[in-house]
């Protein structure tokens, strides 16, 4: 994978320094545009192989872009100075499936047996959509994308299981075709939509009541389009209920030094 340009590297390093020093703890959407961002799941090593296989069996919902060595808080392939204990604006700490804390660094919670997984997120294709004049509604309205639990089961692996969570972005039928073409080029950022049209076909009863995120407006003549969401693996981990695990807070990702375009296949 290619490193970002010197100007973009300056932005990514500067943003991580601001996060590391607790000068910034907000959402990362729209920051260091063009740099790859990822969701983070940190697990004890004796749960890692099982979770890795779960991701491999469910690549659309769980697109892996990085895995750490056991106990290593660095990820040099994603950024030379990355420190996983400090470089996410907000962490969520869970014990046996229950959230017990949120914090801006996990230095005191770090364990020598932790393994970190970084998964691609839709921020990468949202940037591409915006550049093509198809700015997602959640970006226009400056809210978190709406997310819904579906009736589409993931492939279970050992203790990890759950239904697929999807994000929704509305488009006119004409723009929907273009949006599908663009996002299909980003398999490491969830890729092509899983469904478009009737929400009830995938078990969604009411678009006005997302399970996660915020409601967005849907204009007359638009159709809802549904992409796999990185919340899916987080739900699977919650269902597996390890004694401890850590994730990034929603909308607050790990910013890497790699390019969004490295996620494309065309």
C-alpha positions in Angstrom: 0.0 0.0 0.0 1.1 3.5 -0.8 1.9 6.1 1.9 0.0 9.4 1.7 1.6 12.5 0.2 3.8 14.7 2.4 1.0 17.2 2.9 -1.5 14.5 3.9 1.1 12.8 6.1 1.5 16.1 7.9 -2.3 16.2 8.5 -2.5 12.6 9.7 0.5 12.9 12.0 -0.8 16.2 13.3 -4.3 14.8 14.0 -2.9 11.8 15.8 -0.7 14.1 17.9 -3.7 16.2 18.8 -5.7 13.0 19.8 -2.7 11.6 21.7 -2.4 14.7 23.7 -6.1 14.9 24.4 -6.4 18.2 22.4 -9.0 16.6 20.2 -11.6 13.9 21.0 -14.3 14.5 18.4 -15.5 12.5 15.3 -12.9 11.9 12.6 -15.3 12.0 9.6 -14.1 14.7 7.1 -10.6 15.0 8.8 -7.4 14.2 6.9 -9.5 13.6 3.8 -8.0 11.0 1.5 -6.4 9.1 4.4 -7.7 5.6 5.3 -9.6 5.4 8.6 -10.5 2.2 10.4 -12.6 0.8 13.2 -10.7 -0.9 16.0 -11.5 -4.1 18.0 -9.0 -5.1 20.7 -9.3 -8.6 22.1 -7.3 -11.0 24.4 -5.0 -13.2 22.3 -7.0 -16.4 23.2 -10.0 -14.9 21.4 -8.1 -13.5 18.5 -7.9 -16.5 16.1 -11.6 -17.2 16.4 -12.4 -13.5 15.7 -10.0 -13.5 12.7 -11.8 -16.4 11.2 -15.1 -14.7 11.8 -13.9 -11.7 9.9 -12.6 -13.9 7.1 -16.0 -15.6 6.8 -17.8 -12.3 6.8 -15.5 -10.0 4.7 -18.1 -7.5 3.6 -19.1 -6.6 7.2 -15.6 -7.2 8.6 -13.0 -5.9 6.0 -9.6 -6.4 7.7 -6.9 -3.8 6.9 -4.5 -4.5 9.8 -3.8 -6.9 12.7 -1.2 -6.2 15.5 1.2 -8.7 17.0 0.3 -10.0 20.4 0.8 -7.2 23.0 2.1 -4.7 20.5 0.4 -1.3 20.6 2.1 -0.3 17.3 0.9 -0.8 13.7 3.8 0.4 11.6 2.2 -0.8 8.3 -0.6 1.6 8.9 1.4 4.5 10.4 5.0 4.8 11.6 4.1 6.5 14.8 0.7 4.9 15.6 0.2 4.1 19.3 -3.0 2.1 19.8 -3.2 3.2 23.5 -3.7 6.8 22.7 -4.5 7.5 19.0 -8.3 7.1 19.0 -10.4 10.0 20.1 -12.6 7.9 22.4 -12.4 4.2 23.4 -15.2 2.0 24.8 -14.2 -0.7 27.3 -16.4 -3.8 27.7 -16.4 -6.7 30.2 -18.4 -9.8 29.4 -20.4 -7.9 26.7 -21.3 -4.9 29.0 -19.8 -1.4 28.5 -18.1 -0.4 31.7 -16.1 2.7 30.7 -15.3 5.2 28.0 -12.0 7.1 27.9 -9.6 9.0 25.7 -6.7 6.7 26.3 -6.2 3.1 27.4 -2.7 3.2 28.7 -3.8 1.9 32.2 -6.0 -0.8 30.6 -3.5 -2.1 28.1 -2.6 -5.8 28.5 0.4 -7.7 27.2 -2.0 -10.3 25.6 -4.0 -7.8 23.6 -4.4 -8.2 19.8 -5.8 -5.3 17.8 -7.8 -5.6 14.6 -8.4 -2.6 12.3 -11.3 -2.9 9.9 -12.0 -0.6 6.9 -14.9 1.8 7.3 -17.3 3.6 5.0 -15.6 7.0 5.5 -13.4 5.9 2.6 -16.2 5.5 0.1 -18.1 8.5 1.5 -15.2 10.6 0.4 -15.4 9.1 -3.1 -19.1 9.6 -3.3 -18.7 13.3 -2.3 -16.0 13.8 -4.9 -18.4 12.5 -7.5 -21.1 14.9 -6.5 -23.1 12.3 -4.5 -22.5 13.6 -1.0 -24.2 11.3 1.4 -27.2 12.7 3.3 -25.6 12.1 6.7 -22.6 14.2 5.6 -24.8 17.0 4.3 -26.9 17.0 7.5 -23.7 16.6 9.7 -25.1 13.6 11.7 -24.0 10.0 12.1 -25.2 7.7 9.4 -28.4 5.7 10.4 -27.7 2.1 11.1 -30.2 -0.8 11.4 -30.1 -4.4 12.5 -31.3 -6.7 9.7 -32.6 -10.3 9.6 -29.5 -11.3 7.6 -27.5 -13.6 9.7 -23.7 -13.5 9.5 -21.7 -16.7 9.3 -21.1 -17.8 12.9 -17.6 -18.9 14.0 -17.3 -20.4 17.5 -18.5 -17.9 20.0 -18.9 -15.1 17.5 -22.3 -14.6 15.9 -25.0 -12.1 15.1 -27.2 -10.4 12.4 -25.8 -8.0 9.9 -26.0 -4.3 10.7 -26.4 -2.0 7.8 -26.0 1.7 7.1 -28.5 3.6 5.0 -28.0 6.4 2.5 -30.9 7.6 0.3 -30.5 8.5 -3.4 -32.6 9.0 -6.5 -32.7 5.9 -8.7 -30.4 7.5 -11.2 -27.8 8.5 -8.6 -28.2 5.1 -6.9 -26.7 3.4 -9.9 -23.7 5.7 -9.8 -23.3 5.3 -6.0 -23.4 1.5 -6.4 -20.7 1.6 -9.1 -18.5 3.8 -6.9 -18.8 1.9 -3.7 -18.3 -1.5 -5.5 -14.7 -0.4 -6.0 -14.1 -0.3 -2.2 -14.4 -3.9 -0.9 -12.2 -3.0 2.1 -14.7 -0.3 3.0 -17.8 -2.6 2.9 -18.1 -2.4 -0.9 -21.3 -2.6 -2.9 -24.7 -2.3 -1.1 -26.3 -5.4 0.3 -29.8 -4.2 -0.5 -31.8 -1.3 -1.9 -35.5 -0.6 -1.9 -38.0 -2.0 0.6 -36.5 -2.0 4.1 -39.0 -4.7 5.3 -37.3 -7.2 2.9 -34.3 -7.3 5.3 -36.3 -7.0 8.5 -36.2 -3.2 9.0 -39.6 -2.0 10.2 -39.2 1.8 10.5 -36.4 3.9 8.9 -37.3 6.7 11.3 -36.1 4.6 14.2 -32.4 3.5 13.5 -30.8 1.1 16.0 -27.6 3.2 15.9 -26.7 6.7 14.6 -29.2 9.3 13.6 -32.2 9.7 11.3 -31.7 11.5 8.0 -34.2 13.0 5.6 -35.4 11.0 2.6 -36.7 13.2 -0.2 -39.6 12.4 -2.5 -38.5 9.9 -5.2 -35.5 8.7 -3.3 -34.8 5.0 -2.4 -33.0 3.8 0.6 -29.7 2.0 -0.1 -28.2 -0.3 2.5 -24.5 -1.1 3.0 -22.8 -3.5 5.5 -21.7 -1.7 8.6 -18.6 -2.1 10.9 -21.0 -2.3 13.8 -21.6 -5.9 12.8 -18.3 -7.3 14.2 -18.8 -5.2 17.3 -22.2 -6.9 17.9 -20.6 -10.3 17.3 -17.9 -9.6 19.9 -20.6 -8.4 22.3 -22.5 -11.6 21.7 -19.3 -13.7 22.3 -18.8 -11.8 25.6 -15.0 -12.0 26.2 -13.9 -11.0 29.7 -12.6 -7.7 28.3 -12.5 -6.1 24.9 -12.1 -2.5 23.7 -13.4 -0.7 20.6 -13.4 2.8 19.2 -16.4 4.9 20.0 -18.9 5.3 17.0 -17.6 7.9 14.5 -14.2 8.1 16.1 -11.8 6.1 14.1 -8.1 5.3 13.9 -6.6 7.6 11.2 -3.8 5.9 9.2 -1.1 7.1 6.8 -2.5 5.0 4.0 -4.6 6.2 1.1 -8.3 5.6 0.7 -7.6 4.7 -2.9 -5.5 1.8 -1.7 -8.9 0.2 -0.8 -10.1 0.2 -4.4 -10.0 -2.7 -6.8 -10.3 -0.7 -10.1 
